[in-house]
Amino acid sequence: MESRESDNRNTNKKPSDTKRDLAEDRTEWAEQRTLMAKERTFAAWMRTGVAMTATGLGFGQLLRELDPAWVVKTMAGIMVIAAVATFVLGSWRHTKATKELEYSGMKRTPLWSLALITLALIVASALGLFLVVV
């Protein structure tokens, strides 16, 4: 306790100013933690979509000898379509959530990079589905 009081005397600040500065620091750290949590959630959505794509493609490759073939292709297609929906939904939710933080002036991941990641994953999933179905 004495060190804070001595700090206050050394910098010629009022105790209320120091408390306000500490509160602002804590608020900024909380906003940074929130932004990082939102980025981790976005990564989880993308990871889930990649796992769904891998599952769909695995169905298509491992079970391709089963009859009727349309059942296997349908299962693979459903999984890949669900993965694409996961990519789109994850990107939309992340964009919506991070726009809420703009009022505080926080720097966030540019939208074009999120769109590029999402588009690349969608194209890769569609290409994989095409290779399985054809």
C-alpha positions as CSV (number, residue, x, y, z in Angstrom):
1,M,0.0,0.0,0.0
2,E,2.8,2.4,0.8
3,S,4.4,1.9,-2.6
4,R,1.3,3.1,-4.3
5,E,1.1,6.2,-2.1
6,S,4.8,6.9,-2.7
7,D,4.2,6.5,-6.4
8,N,1.4,9.0,-6.2
9,R,3.6,11.5,-4.4
10,N,6.5,11.0,-6.9
11,T,4.3,11.6,-10.0
12,N,2.3,14.4,-8.4
13,K,-1.0,12.7,-9.3
14,K,-4.1,12.6,-7.3
15,P,-5.1,9.1,-6.0
16,S,-8.3,9.4,-8.1
17,D,-6.2,9.9,-11.2
18,T,-4.2,6.8,-10.5
19,K,-7.3,4.8,-9.9
20,R,-8.8,6.0,-13.1
21,D,-5.6,5.1,-15.1
22,L,-5.7,1.6,-13.5
23,A,-9.4,1.2,-14.4
24,E,-8.7,2.3,-18.0
25,D,-5.8,-0.3,-18.2
26,R,-8.0,-3.0,-16.9
27,T,-10.8,-2.1,-19.4
28,E,-8.3,-2.2,-22.3
29,W,-7.0,-5.6,-21.2
30,A,-10.5,-6.9,-20.9
31,E,-11.3,-5.7,-24.5
32,Q,-8.1,-7.3,-25.8
33,R,-9.0,-10.6,-24.0
34,T,-12.5,-10.4,-25.6
35,L,-11.1,-9.9,-29.0
36,M,-8.7,-12.8,-28.7
37,A,-11.6,-15.0,-27.4
38,K,-13.6,-14.1,-30.5
39,E,-10.6,-15.0,-32.7
40,R,-10.3,-18.4,-31.0
41,T,-14.0,-19.0,-31.5
42,F,-13.6,-18.2,-35.2
43,A,-10.7,-20.7,-35.4
44,A,-12.9,-23.3,-33.7
45,W,-15.6,-22.8,-36.3
46,M,-13.0,-23.2,-39.1
47,R,-11.5,-26.2,-37.5
48,T,-14.9,-27.8,-37.1
49,G,-15.6,-27.2,-40.8
50,V,-12.3,-28.7,-41.8
51,A,-13.1,-31.8,-39.7
52,M,-16.5,-32.1,-41.4
53,T,-14.9,-31.8,-44.8
54,A,-12.4,-34.5,-43.9
55,T,-15.2,-36.7,-42.6
56,G,-17.2,-36.3,-45.8
57,L,-14.2,-37.0,-48.0
58,G,-13.3,-40.0,-45.9
59,F,-16.8,-41.4,-46.3
60,G,-16.5,-41.0,-50.0
61,Q,-13.1,-42.7,-50.3
62,L,-13.4,-45.4,-47.7
63,L,-16.9,-46.5,-48.6
64,R,-16.9,-46.0,-52.4
65,E,-17.1,-49.7,-53.0
66,L,-20.5,-50.0,-51.3
67,D,-23.7,-50.4,-53.3
68,P,-25.6,-48.3,-54.0
69,A,-23.0,-45.7,-54.7
70,W,-25.4,-42.8,-54.5
71,V,-25.8,-43.4,-50.7
72,V,-22.1,-42.9,-50.1
73,K,-21.9,-39.9,-52.4
74,T,-25.0,-38.4,-50.7
75,M,-23.4,-38.9,-47.2
76,A,-20.2,-37.3,-48.4
77,G,-22.1,-34.4,-50.0
78,I,-24.1,-33.7,-46.9
79,M,-21.0,-33.6,-44.8
80,V,-19.2,-31.2,-47.2
81,I,-22.3,-29.0,-47.6
82,A,-22.5,-28.8,-43.8
83,A,-18.8,-27.9,-43.6
84,V,-19.4,-25.1,-46.1
85,A,-22.3,-23.9,-44.0
86,T,-20.1,-24.0,-40.9
87,F,-17.5,-21.9,-42.7
88,V,-20.0,-19.3,-43.7
89,L,-21.8,-19.2,-40.4
90,G,-18.5,-19.0,-38.4
91,S,-17.3,-16.0,-40.6
92,W,-20.7,-14.3,-40.3
93,R,-20.8,-14.7,-36.5
94,H,-17.2,-13.5,-36.1
95,T,-17.8,-10.5,-38.3
96,K,-20.9,-9.6,-36.3
97,A,-19.2,-10.0,-33.0
98,T,-16.2,-8.0,-33.8
99,K,-18.2,-5.1,-35.2
100,E,-19.5,-4.7,-31.7
101,L,-16.0,-3.9,-30.5
102,E,-15.4,-1.2,-33.1
103,Y,-16.8,1.5,-30.8
104,S,-13.8,1.1,-28.5
105,G,-11.3,1.6,-31.3
106,M,-9.8,-1.9,-31.0
107,K,-7.9,-3.1,-34.0
108,R,-9.3,-6.2,-35.4
109,T,-8.5,-8.7,-38.1
110,P,-9.3,-7.2,-41.5
111,L,-12.5,-8.5,-43.1
112,W,-10.8,-9.2,-46.3
113,S,-8.4,-11.7,-44.7
114,L,-11.4,-13.5,-43.0
115,A,-13.2,-13.6,-46.3
116,L,-10.1,-15.0,-48.0
117,I,-9.7,-17.7,-45.4
118,T,-13.4,-18.6,-45.7
119,L,-13.4,-18.6,-49.5
120,A,-10.2,-20.8,-49.6
121,L,-11.8,-23.4,-47.3
122,I,-15.1,-23.4,-49.3
123,V,-13.2,-23.8,-52.6
124,A,-11.1,-26.6,-51.1
125,S,-14.2,-28.4,-49.8
126,A,-16.0,-28.0,-53.1
127,L,-13.0,-29.4,-55.0
128,G,-12.8,-32.3,-52.6
129,L,-16.5,-33.1,-53.0
130,F,-16.1,-32.9,-56.8
131,L,-13.3,-35.4,-56.7
132,V,-15.3,-37.8,-54.5
133,V,-18.5,-37.5,-56.5
134,V,-17.0,-37.8,-60.0
